[in-house]
Each structure stands twice: as structure tokens, then as C-alpha cells.
Amino acid sequence: MAVNTDPGVQAILDNMEVIVASEGGSLEYIDMKGGTLTVKYHKGVNEECPECVPDHALVEQMFRASMGTFAPYVRDVNLL
């Protein structure tokens, strides 16, 4: 998902895309303004293992953890 020129934010998006795509999900970069990263999460479906599909809360938690490592200047994530 190459959508952002900031290497830290791009690393987060790329890593998170791999995680959510493994269960049929996807991410859509919306914006990065005022220290807030806005991303839309399209939750996947896994009929054999529905509990394997990360919910919004887990994806948001993973984004926040990644921000601390790859882009500590990003203050917040708005996951739609």
C-alpha cells in the first residue's frame, strides 16, 4: 500500500496491510493531518475461523503500537 511519502507512516501501513490481508481484510489510507493518521479498515471474513479476523479495536491497538516504533511523531490514529 504505497500511499504516503513519510517512510515511518508507510512502514506502518505496509506492515498492517500484511496482517489484515491474511484474513481477507484491507486498509485504505485516508489522510495524515495534524499528527493524526486516518485509515479505513475493511474487515475481512474467514468462515472457518471468524475469531481469527482482527476487529477494529485490535487493529487500532496494533496501529498505536506500531506508531511508537516507526512514527512516534504521529500522535493519534483515527480508524474508520
Rosetta silent file (secondary structure, phi, psi, omega in degrees, C-alpha in Angstrom):
SEQUENCE: MAVNTDPGVQAILDNMEVIVASEGGSLEYIDMKGGTLTVKYHKGVNEECPECVPDHALVEQMFRASMGTFAPYVRDVNLL
SCORE:     score description
SCORE:     0.000 S_00000001
   1 L     0.000   84.023  179.490    0.000    0.000    0.000 S_00000001
   2 L   -90.427   99.494 -176.718    2.203    2.837   -1.252 S_00000001
   3 L  -137.137   -9.390 -174.567    0.201    5.966   -0.473 S_00000001
   4 L  -130.608  138.305 -179.019    2.268    8.098    1.860 S_00000001
   5 L   -83.042  -12.926  177.940    5.673    9.679    1.323 S_00000001
   6 L   -75.330  119.341 -174.899    6.549    9.579    5.020 S_00000001
   7 H   -63.698  -33.792  178.847    8.708    6.446    5.460 S_00000001
   8 H   -68.342  -46.118  178.521    7.566    5.799    9.054 S_00000001
   9 H   -65.316  -40.462  179.576    3.878    6.056    8.240 S_00000001
  10 H   -63.316  -38.326  177.686    4.394    3.987    5.099 S_00000001
  11 H   -62.276  -42.113  177.758    6.106    1.258    7.135 S_00000001
  12 H   -61.772  -49.204 -178.699    3.127    1.131    9.490 S_00000001
  13 H   -60.643  -44.115 -179.711    0.656    0.931    6.610 S_00000001
  14 H   -63.682  -45.966 -179.972    2.630   -1.769    4.821 S_00000001
  15 H   -64.191  -43.451 -178.386    3.035   -3.905    7.960 S_00000001
  16 H   -69.503  -34.142  178.289   -0.594   -3.554    8.980 S_00000001
  17 H   -61.619  -41.487  178.699   -1.808   -4.346    5.452 S_00000001
  18 H   -60.952  -42.789 -178.053    0.018   -7.686    5.579 S_00000001
  19 H   -65.119  -50.911 -176.118   -1.639   -8.531    8.900 S_00000001
  20 H   -73.302  -30.512  179.645   -5.210   -7.670    7.927 S_00000001
  21 H   -67.636  -26.692 -179.539   -4.884   -9.095    4.396 S_00000001
  22 L   -62.954  -20.349  177.889   -4.009  -12.502    5.839 S_00000001
  23 L  -116.040   22.206  175.089   -7.651  -12.739    6.959 S_00000001
  24 L    87.014    5.139 -179.270   -9.208  -11.131    3.884 S_00000001
  25 L   -91.396  176.055  176.673   -9.192   -7.543    5.158 S_00000001
  26 E  -152.974  163.837  177.882   -7.723   -4.385    3.701 S_00000001
  27 E  -121.219  146.320  176.766   -6.745   -0.860    4.673 S_00000001
  28 E  -127.324  111.438  177.086   -7.484    2.375    2.879 S_00000001
  29 E   -64.687  129.149  178.911   -5.251    5.353    3.661 S_00000001
  30 E  -105.359  -54.456 -173.297   -7.421    8.442    4.062 S_00000001
  31 E  -168.264  161.625  171.600   -5.225   11.240    5.403 S_00000001
  32 E  -136.621  102.668 -176.881   -2.416   12.353    7.681 S_00000001
  33 E  -135.444  135.952  173.424   -3.191   15.744    9.226 S_00000001
  34 L    54.744   33.427  179.138   -2.093   17.453   12.386 S_00000001
  35 L    82.072    6.272  178.752   -0.396   14.356   13.740 S_00000001
  36 E  -114.432  123.884  176.613   -3.466   12.146   13.220 S_00000001
  37 E   -92.585  124.154  179.040   -3.369    9.247   10.794 S_00000001
  38 E  -111.520  124.841 -176.962   -6.788    8.383    9.359 S_00000001
  39 E  -137.877  140.148  174.438   -7.259    4.928    7.865 S_00000001
  40 E   -99.360  129.329  179.263  -10.347    2.963    6.886 S_00000001
  41 E  -103.659  120.456  175.533  -10.289   -0.704    7.869 S_00000001
  42 E   -99.988  104.117 -174.918  -12.283   -3.103    5.724 S_00000001
  43 L   -66.405  136.501  179.255  -12.686   -6.133    7.959 S_00000001
  44 L   -80.991  179.950  179.079  -12.121   -9.488    6.309 S_00000001
  45 L  -133.280  130.563  174.672  -14.177  -12.663    6.552 S_00000001
  46 L  -135.137   97.544 -175.548  -12.913  -16.093    7.497 S_00000001
  47 L   -64.994  -29.221  179.791  -15.817  -18.524    7.764 S_00000001
  48 L   -76.464  -26.522 -178.155  -13.579  -21.323    9.082 S_00000001
  49 L  -146.799   73.410 -177.680  -12.143  -19.134   11.844 S_00000001
  50 H   -58.841  -31.977 -179.583  -14.241  -15.997   12.465 S_00000001
  51 H   -73.537  -10.384  177.353  -12.309  -15.231   15.669 S_00000001
  52 H   -77.604  -19.829 -178.292   -9.094  -15.072   13.605 S_00000001
  53 L   -79.260  119.769 -179.094  -10.265  -11.883   11.877 S_00000001
  54 L   -65.215  134.199  176.233   -8.961   -8.866   13.814 S_00000001
  55 L   -83.315  174.120 -177.517  -11.679   -6.499   14.998 S_00000001
  56 H   -58.194  -40.751 -177.710  -11.393   -2.708   14.855 S_00000001
  57 H   -62.785  -41.940  179.714  -10.176   -2.449   18.460 S_00000001
  58 H   -68.348  -42.127  178.872   -7.313   -4.884   17.867 S_00000001
  59 H   -63.530  -41.700  177.256   -6.278   -3.223   14.610 S_00000001
  60 H   -62.258  -42.105  178.489   -6.309    0.176   16.324 S_00000001
  61 H   -62.052  -41.665  178.861   -4.191   -1.219   19.168 S_00000001
  62 H   -66.977  -38.018  175.568   -1.683   -2.630   16.658 S_00000001
  63 H   -60.280  -46.884 -178.448   -1.550    0.733   14.845 S_00000001
  64 H   -62.128  -40.729  177.665   -0.784    2.518   18.124 S_00000001
  65 H   -64.753  -41.483  179.067    1.978    0.061   18.986 S_00000001
  66 H   -66.180  -35.883  179.594    3.476    0.445   15.507 S_00000001
  67 H   -60.578  -39.435  179.593    3.339    4.235   15.746 S_00000001
  68 H   -62.606  -31.170 -178.585    5.592    4.126   18.800 S_00000001
  69 H   -88.669  -48.422 -171.140    8.198    2.178   16.847 S_00000001
  70 H   -97.699  -26.673 -175.748    8.006    3.560   13.310 S_00000001
  71 L  -150.567   69.040 -177.004    6.459    7.038   13.644 S_00000001
  72 L   -63.236  -14.920  177.859    6.451    8.356   17.230 S_00000001
  73 L   -78.746  -11.587  174.003    5.569   11.827   15.914 S_00000001
  74 L   -81.076  118.965 -172.693    2.129   10.524   14.905 S_00000001
  75 L   -86.488  -26.576 -174.336    0.001   11.370   17.925 S_00000001
  76 E  -153.726  159.186  174.220   -3.224    9.555   17.110 S_00000001
  77 E  -125.463  134.444  176.236   -4.891    7.128   14.740 S_00000001
  78 E  -111.504  101.285 -177.942   -8.458    7.513   13.534 S_00000001
  79 E   -97.553  113.969 -178.093   -9.549    4.064   12.370 S_00000001
  80 L   -89.814    0.000    0.000  -12.798    4.194   10.438 S_00000001
